[in-house]
Amino acid sequence: MTPGARAQASIELLIAIEAEKQAPDQVIDSYFRTRRYAGSGDRRDIGARIYDVLRRRAKLDWWIERTGLGLVPDPRHRVIAFLILEERSEPDELARMFSGVMHCPEPLTESERALTEALYGRPLLNRDMPDHVRLEYPEWMDRSFRSLWGDNLDREMSALNQPAPMDLRVNTIKATPEDALARLREDYVVCTPTALSPLGIRVEGKVRLGGTRAFKDGLVDVQDEGSQLVALLAGARPGMRVIDYCAGAGGKTLALAASMSEDARLVGQLFALDISKYRMDRMIPRLKRAGAMAVKHRVIAATDDPWVLEHKGSADRVLCDVPCTGTGSWRRNPDARWQFTLEDMNEIRATQQRILADASGLVKPGGRLIYVTCSLLQEENELQLAWFMENVPGFQPLPIEDVWAETVGGPPPPAGPCLRLSPAETGTDGFFCAVLERLN
């Protein structure tokens, strides 16, 4: 592909990512499946540019608006600004790329040409940029992040804007960590055990995991180390009745199934619930590959589901990885930071409270409710836990160091009554986990 064709592909992909509200890697994979003419180098370079633009969106928008040319920050103008500011393209070179022929973008307008001239030779960072632009987060989250991190704001936000590594969870239904490491290395995958999860493997560099025997045979599954840890904190064991209440595509369900298995057989009952049939359907191939087809999966109603009402007070463990803003996963989905408003946050918090109230009814006396988000915002974490303790009687939070020692082993990495993980502190995605025991 020519430089101009690569620029056009970048614009088209950014438009699709913005419109479809899907993870960038899914949109990129789908795009190139129908464009076989793109070589591996084209796909690699365009994919890298997409993530670079997404991780610099606030700064690019700031510069576009700073010129005073009246241009709306959109995918096309962000690509133009990125090519000038980051790739150091010259205005005349950019004009040749935007020729309108042979899969190239339409020619630059007069205003766009003025944009290239105004930005040429400037550094991406500018001392006049406010912190929320410099560190790439929505301005409405500024107070929340400052109250959480204070003087560590720069360190934490910078870590959130770096690429995430690939982590794998060893499926103990089929292999030990040592066996899985050996099998991966036989396929020339450079990998090491993770620092915190006893079942984690961190992969170095880019790997076609689907081509390895370890993945095809179900010895490993893709799962961030932080997600592995919160699944372990559920303390699921053989013989228990366990419910994954917001199962999604099943990453934590698979981890729970492994914890409940003996001799490659699920012992007890494990239910995966979700309101989305699409997500439930996506889980099935993963269950099959992992050897966990004994897991029962069910689509439920958002409220007053008959199955949920029928099984009140029956579960030893209920894991609630609730819908959230996903601030902890910004390394993997950098576009997600721009998908929510303050008004959306209010709706999300109401949904989280409803799910907590409904799911807590499934826990039997002595059982545990595990509240999880992949958010870093206190509004979705500590404040929601405070709301729950005030409005849902009969539960007590367990000290996370005790739960960690019981389920993972050793002291938890950060101090505190609940578990908080972040890229800067633990090298994982951002997660929050609180474990509550039902008293009566």
N, C-alpha and C positions, 0 to 999 in steps of 0.2 A: 504493500500500500504506500502511496505517496504521502509526504507530510500533510498535504491538504486533505487527503482522504482520512488520515488519522485524526485530524482536527474535526472533520465532520462527524466521524464516528464518536468522538468524545462528546460533541454537542448532543447528538442523538441519544447517547446513553444517559447523559445527565438529565435530559428532558424526561426520559423513561423512568429513571429513578425517582425523580420528583413527582411524577404523575402516579406511579404504581404503588408507592409507599412500601416497596419491598427492599430486602437487603441488597446492597450493591452487587455482591458476588452472584446472587441469583439472577439479577437483571443482566449482568455482563455475560454470564454463561448462556442464558437464553438468546441474547443478541447474536453471539458468535456461532451458535448452533445452526442458524439460518444464513450464515455468511462464511461459507467454506473457503472463499478466496483469501480470507485473512490468515496469514501465516502465524506461527507460534510467536515470532518476534513482535508482530503487529499486536496480537492479543495481549502479550505481556506489557508492552509499552503503553498501550491505550488503557489497560486496566490500572497500571501504576499512576497514569495521569489522572484518571477518574478519582482515585482515592486522594491524590495530592490536591486536586481542586476542592473536593469535599472537606478536607482537613484545613483548608485555607479560605473557606467561603466567606467568613466574616471579614477577613482582611481584604479579600478581593472586592467584596461589596463596598467596603469603606472607601477604597480607592476609586471605584467607579463613580460613587456619589460625590467624592471629593473633587473630581474634575469639574463639576458644575455643568456638564454637557446635557443633563436631563435624560441620560440613558438609564433604563430600568435594569437593575442587576438581575440577569437571567442566565440560563446555561450558556447561550452564545457569547454574551458579554463577559461572563466569568472565564470562559476559555480564552477569549482574546486577551483579557487582563493577565491571566496566568502565563500565556505564551510570552508576553512582554516582560512581566515582572519576575517570573521564576525561571523560565527557559531562556530568557534574555534574547528573544527573537527581535530582529530589527524591523521597524515599520514597513520598509519596502519588501522584506522577506515575507512578512505576514500578508501583505497585499497580494503577493504571488500565490500564497497558500489559499487565500480566500478568492479563488478565481471563478467559481461557479461552474467549472467544467470537470469531467472525469471524477465524479464522486466528491468533489471539493465543496466547501461552503460557498454560499452566495457571496458575491463581492461585498467588500466593506462599504458601508454608507459613509457619507461625509462626516457624520458625527463619530462613527466608529474609527475612521481614519484619524480624526482629531484625538480620540481616546488613546490610540497607539502612540501618537506623538507626545501626548501629555504624560504618559506613564513610562516611556522609554528612558532607561538609565536610572530609574528610581529603585530603591530597595523595597522589598515587600513590607518590612517592618518600619513603622514611623513612630517617633516619640509622642506624637499627638494622639495616637490610638488609645482609647479607653481600655481598661483591663478586659472587659467582656469581648472586645474585638481582638485584642492581642492574644488572648488565651482561648478564643473560639468557643464561646457559650452564649446562650440567649441572655439578654440584659435582665429579663425578669427573674432569672435564677441567681442574680448576683448576691442578693442578701442571704439567700440560703447557703450558697457555697462559702461566703465569708464567715457566716456564723458557725459553719461546720469546721472549716480549716484555718481561718485566721491567717497567720503569717505563712502557712504552708500552701496557700492558694496556688502560687505559681508552680510549685513542684507537683502538686496533685493534678492540676489541670493540664500541665505539659505532658504528664504521663498518660492521661486520657486521650491525648491527641497523637499518640505513637501507634504504629502497627502492632497488632496483637500476635503472639505466637500461636502455633497450633498445638493444642493439648489433646491427649488421648486418655481415655479411661480403660484400664484393663478389665475385661469381662471375666470375672472369676468363675463364672459358670463353665468356661471353656479353657482357661489358662491362668497361670500364676504370672505376677509381674515379670519374673525372670524369664519365663517361657516367651511372653509377648515381646520383651525387649530383644531376645535372641532371634525370633522370627522376623521382626522388623529389620534388624541389622543384616539378616540374610538377604533381604531385598535392598540393601545399601541405603537404608534410611538412617540418617544420623540422629540419634535420640538419646535422652538421659531421663532418669527418674525425676519427677517433680519434687520440689522442696518440701511441700506441706502434705499433699495427698499421698497416702501409701499406695494408691492404685493408679497414680498419674504418670504419664510419659510425655515429655516435652520434645517436640520435633524441631530440628533446626532447618531453616531454609524452606523453600517451596518444594512440596512433595505431592505427587499424584497418588494419594492414599488409596483410592479405589483400585489401583493396580497391584497393591500388595496382597500377599496371601493372608497376612495377619488380619487385614480388614475384611477381605472376602469371606474368610472362615469364621468371622465373628469374635476374634480374640480381643479386638479393640474397637472402641467407638469414639467419635469425636465429641469431646466435652471439656470445657474450660475447667482448670483446676479448682477454681472457686465454686463452680457448680457441683463438682464432685464432692467438695467438702460439706456443702449444705445438705447434700443427699446422705452423706455418712452421718451427719448430726441428727438425722431422723431416728437413727438407732433401730432400723427395721431388722428383725431377726426371724429365722425359721419358726413357723408355727403361729406367727402373728397374723392379724387381720389389718391390712394397711391400705390406705386410700391416698392416691395422688390426685388431689382435687382439681388442680388446673394443669393437667398433664401436658398440654401442648403436643409437640411432636415426639415426646417420650424420652428425652434424655435422662431425666431423673427417674422416670419409671423403670428404665433399664437398670439404672444403678440400684434401685430398691429391689428389683427382682434378683439381682446377683447377691445382695446381702441376705435374701431370704431363701437361698437355694442350698441344698445339700446333695452331693453326688449328682450334680448337673440337673437337679429336679427342684422345682419351686415347692417349698413346704409352707403351707399356710394359704392365705388368700390375699391377692394384690389386685386392686381395682384402679384403673386409670380413667378418670372422668374429665370431660371437657365439653364446652358448649359448641365447639366447632367440629363438624363431621370431617371437614377437610383435614384438620390437624390429626384427628383420630386415624383417618385413612393413611396419612403419611407415616404413622407409627408402626403399622402392621409389618412392612418389610424389615424394619429395624428389629422388631420382636423376633421375627423368623430368623434373621441372621444371627441374633444373639442367643438363640435357643431358649427363648422366654415366651413361647406361645401360650403358656398356661395363664398369663396375665389376662384378666378380664377387662375389656375396654368398653366404655359406654358414653354416648352423647347425652348430655343432660340439659335441662332448661336452665335459663339464667336465674330464675327464681321459682320457688315452690315446686321443685322437681319431685315427682312421686317416689322415685328410688331413694333420693336423699331423705325424704320424710320417713320412708319405711325403715331405713337403716340407722335411725338415730341411736346414739349411745352404743354403737357396736364395734368401733375401731380402736385398736391399740395405738395406731399412729395415723394422723392425717397431715399430709404435707400440702401446704398452700403456697405455691410460687405464683403470686397474684400478678395480674396485669399491672404495668407500671410505666413510668416514663423511659425506662431503660438507660438512664444516665450512666450506669456502671458498664454498659456494653458499647460505649461510644468508640472504643478502639476498633471494634469490628464493624460497626454501623455508624460512621461519622455523620451521615446525613440525618440520623434519628434526632440529633440535638435540635433540629429546626422544625420538627414535626408537631410539637406541642406548644400550646399557649397557656397562660395562667388560668384561663377559663377551662381548658382541657384538664389541667391539674385538679381542679375542684371536682370535675366529673370522675376522674380516675380515683380520687380519694374516696368518694362515695361508693364506687364499685368495690374498692378494696374492703371497706367496712362491711358492705353487704356480704361479700364472700366470706370474710372472717366470721361473721355472725352465723351464716348458714353452715359453714364447714365445722365450726366448733360444736354444733349439735351432734355431729357424727362421732365425737370422741367419747369413749366410755370412761368411767371413773378409774383413775390411775393411768389412763392413756395420755398421749401427748399430741398437742397441736404445734406444728412447726410452721412459722410464718416467715416467708422468704420473699425478697424482692431483688431484682438486679438494678436497683436504684441507689443513689448515694444521698438523696435528699431526705432530710429529717422529717419533712412533711409526710413522706410515704413510709417512714420507718419508725423512729422512736415516738413520734407523735401519734402514729396509728396504734402502736402498742399501748400507749397511755389511754387512748380512746377505748381500746378493747377492754383494758382492765377496769375502766370506769363503767362500762356499759354491759359487759358480759360477765356475770358473777360465776364463781366456782372454779377459777383457774389461777395458778400461780406461775410466774416466770421462774425458770430454773437457771442458776448461774451457768453461764456458757462455759466457764473453765471446767466445771464438773461434767457437763455433757460432752465436752471435747475429750476429756480424759477417758471417759467411758466408751466413746465411739470411735475416736480418731487416734488418741494416744498422745500423752505429753501436754504441755501447756498450750493454750491457743495463742496465735501470733500477736493480736492486739488485745490490750487489757480492756475490760468493760463487761457490763452485764449481758450484752448481746454481741454477736459476731459482726464485725465490720471488716470487709475486705476492699482493697482498692489497688489499682495498678502500681501506684507509687509505693505503697506500704508492703504489699504482699506479692506483687508480680502477677496477680490474677485479675480477672474482670472485677468490677465493683459489685459486691453482694452485701445484703443485710440478712441476718437470721436470728430469730428469737424462738426459743423452745418453751412452751407453756404446758404445764401438767394439770389435768383435770382432777379436782379434789373430790367432787361429789356429783 
